[in-house]
Amino acid sequence: MPVFMHRLFFFLTVMNILLLARRPAAAQDYRELVVPFYSESVKITYAPGFLAPGKPDINDRALSQHFHTLSKTDYAPLLRSLSQVRKALHLNDWLYYRLMRTTVGQLYAGRTNVEKELACWFLLSQAGYDTRLAYLGEKTFVYVYSQDPVFEAPVIEDQGRQFVNLTNIRTGGGKQRALYLLNFRPNPQGNAFSFTLDELPLLRPKETPVKIRFLYRGQWQNLEAIADQTIRDYMAEYPLIDESHYLDVPLSPILSASLLPPLRRLAAGKSEWEIAELLAAFTRSSFAYKEDKEYFGYSKPMVAEEVFLYPYSDCEDRSALFVQLARELLGLPMIILAYPDHLTVGVALPQTKGGFVRYKSKAYYICDPTGPVNSAVVGEIPEGYEDAPFEVIKEYK
């Protein structure tokens, strides 16, 4: 063999060895898992080596070492796959965590809860969040830094930051148990975890026909629409966050497409006052009223779409619906007024009479979305609240 051919062969051989050595795992070593996620079935790619570390002892040294052991595995394909699904489905932080937790649950089927919690702790940290791990006895608890107020969830404070317990997110209020906080911070400058739902995820809708009947100007109006059951499914597991956040969640595309056109036809040619009356009549009379504690047994604020998916709703839920409809059909500034036990909406209607609430130099007329039932009257303080104190908790310009 000529010398240059021998050198070329040697060079190519060395290059192939280096390329193979630099690959964390051969493509055939990766596996796929189909994960059910609400109305979707998503494919997740992972390297089996990530699952190799077993359950560690529950103490500072062993738990910290377990994190470092996981960091030496080929975890990147799993994290990358979760991120790709997140981007494709437009998942917020909470729904991304739910996807992660569901995936880990399948990957670690038959293994201990400790191993599942530690895997989520590791993956959340590697995804860029500031996390903490606490433990007690044979249990571990994943905490994540968040600036959002989250209710009925255990929280701790460390280094001036609030951390929310994702493991026991809906355990209710009351006295918390004293836990041991692991003296190891994987990503102390990490991002804050957000629970806000600024847009609906792109999950496959479950179409649910709904019939609507309400009284307006002495005539019963009958409408038919289609709501998305998928929204009810993931909101049923949603943590309890500040009531103002539920107001901003939009209607689904299928509900908007089926509900807004007939409402616009009813509103055609009407003044802003008359449209406000139409929407007040709609939200007051189309649905049966019952407070959360009576129906659910616990506090359950709803986003606007859920009003169509449950047999009962209350003032918070109807306010969310009124806001979404008014933004589409009126487009006027609004404020949300919180009384000690009631939520209602004020709209900056043309100032043609008294009885308004002044806020930042604008006159807002109360358009209460819950009552009086079968009434379309707006611009009146709800009965029993004429002298009650209130707070403006949100403004729509």
C-alpha positions, 0 to 999 in steps of 0.5 A, spaced: 500 500 500 502 506 498 504 511 504 499 516 502 494 511 502 496 508 508 496 515 512 489 516 509 486 509 511 489 511 518 486 518 518 479 515 517 480 510 522 482 515 527 476 520 525 471 514 525 473 512 532 473 519 535 466 520 532 464 514 535 467 516 542 464 523 542 457 520 541 453 519 548 449 513 545 448 510 538 441 512 535 439 505 536 440 505 543 435 511 544 428 508 545 421 511 544 415 512 549 408 514 547 405 518 553 398 519 554 397 527 555 390 529 556 387 529 549 394 527 546 398 521 545 405 524 544 412 520 543 418 521 548 425 519 546 430 517 551 436 513 553 435 507 557 441 509 561 438 515 564 433 510 568 439 506 571 441 509 578 437 506 583 433 509 589 438 512 594 438 513 601 434 519 604 440 523 607 444 529 604 450 526 602 446 520 598 441 525 595 446 530 592 450 524 590 444 521 586 443 528 582 450 528 580 450 520 578 444 522 574 448 528 571 453 523 568 447 519 564 445 521 557 439 525 560 439 530 554 435 526 549 429 526 554 429 533 556 430 535 549 424 531 547 420 534 553 422 541 550 420 539 543 413 537 545 412 543 550 414 548 544 409 544 539 403 544 544 404 551 547 405 548 554 406 553 560 410 551 565 405 548 569 403 544 564 410 542 562 411 540 569 405 535 568 408 532 562 414 531 565 411 528 571 406 523 567 412 521 562 417 520 568 411 516 571 411 511 565 418 511 565 419 509 572 413 504 572 413 499 578 419 503 581 418 508 588 415 514 588 422 517 591 425 515 584 420 519 580 420 525 585 428 525 584 428 524 576 423 530 576 427 534 581 433 533 576 430 534 570 426 541 572 433 543 574 436 541 568 431 545 564 433 551 567 429 552 574 431 554 581 429 548 585 430 545 592 429 538 595 426 536 601 425 530 605 422 527 611 423 519 613 422 515 606 419 521 602 422 526 598 418 533 596 420 537 589 420 545 590 421 550 585 422 557 585 416 561 583 414 569 584 406 567 583 401 567 589 399 559 590 394 557 595 393 551 598 400 549 597 406 548 601 411 553 600 418 555 603 423 560 603 430 560 602 435 565 600 430 570 599 426 566 594 419 563 595 419 555 593 412 552 592 412 544 593 410 541 586 409 534 590 404 536 594 401 542 590 393 541 592 394 539 599 390 545 602 392 550 607 394 549 615 400 547 619 406 544 614 410 539 617 417 540 618 422 538 613 429 537 612 431 541 606 437 538 602 443 543 603 444 542 595 442 547 590 443 545 583 441 551 579 441 557 584 440 562 579 435 559 575 428 561 572 422 562 576 416 557 575 410 561 572 403 558 573 399 563 569 396 561 563 396 566 558 394 562 552 391 556 551 395 550 549 394 546 543 391 540 545 386 536 541 379 539 543 374 534 545 368 537 542 362 538 547 355 541 544 352 545 549 345 549 549 344 556 552 337 559 553 337 566 556 331 571 557 333 578 554 328 584 553 322 579 555 324 574 550 327 567 551 334 566 546 336 559 544 343 558 542 347 552 541 355 552 541 361 547 542 365 547 548 372 544 549 372 538 554 379 538 554 380 545 558 376 542 563 380 536 564 387 540 565 384 545 569 381 540 574 388 539 576 390 546 576 393 549 582 389 554 586 392 561 583 390 568 584 383 569 582 385 575 577 389 570 573 383 566 571 380 572 568 385 573 562 384 565 559 381 566 552 375 562 550 377 556 545 377 557 538 371 552 537 367 555 542 369 562 539 367 560 532 360 557 535 358 562 540 360 569 538 357 569 531 350 569 534 351 573 539 354 578 534 348 578 530 344 579 537 348 585 538 348 588 531 345 595 531 345 596 538 348 601 543 354 600 547 349 600 553 344 595 550 350 590 548 352 591 556 345 589 557 345 583 552 351 580 555 349 581 563 342 578 561 346 572 558 351 571 563 346 571 569 340 567 566 344 562 562 347 558 567 345 555 574 348 558 580 352 555 586 358 557 590 364 552 589 364 550 597 357 547 596 358 544 589 365 542 589 367 542 596 373 546 595 375 553 592 374 552 584 375 558 580 374 557 573 376 560 566 371 562 562 370 556 558 369 552 564 362 555 565 359 551 559 362 545 562 359 544 569 352 545 571 353 550 576 358 557 576 359 563 581 361 570 581 368 569 579 366 564 574 361 568 570 366 575 571 371 571 567 366 569 562 363 576 562 370 579 561 372 575 555 365 576 551 365 584 553 373 584 550 370 581 543 363 585 543 364 591 547 372 593 547 371 598 552 375 599 558 373 594 564 375 594 572 374 588 576 371 589 583 372 585 589 368 585 595 369 581 601 365 575 598 363 577 591 366 579 584 363 583 579 365 587 573 365 595 571 365 597 564 367 604 562 360 605 558 358 612 556 357 617 562 349 618 561 347 617 568 349 617 575 351 611 579 358 609 577 364 608 580 370 612 578 377 609 578 383 613 575 378 619 572 374 614 568 366 612 570 365 605 570 358 602 571 357 595 574 355 590 570 354 584 575 354 577 571 350 573 576 344 577 578 339 579 578 337 573 574 333 574 568 334 581 568 338 585 563 339 592 568 346 594 568 349 600 572 347 598 579 351 596 585 349 589 587 343 588 592 346 588 599 353 591 597 351 598 596 355 600 602 360 595 602 368 596 601 371 594 595 378 593 591 379 594 584 384 588 583 384 588 575 384 593 570 383 592 562 384 598 558 
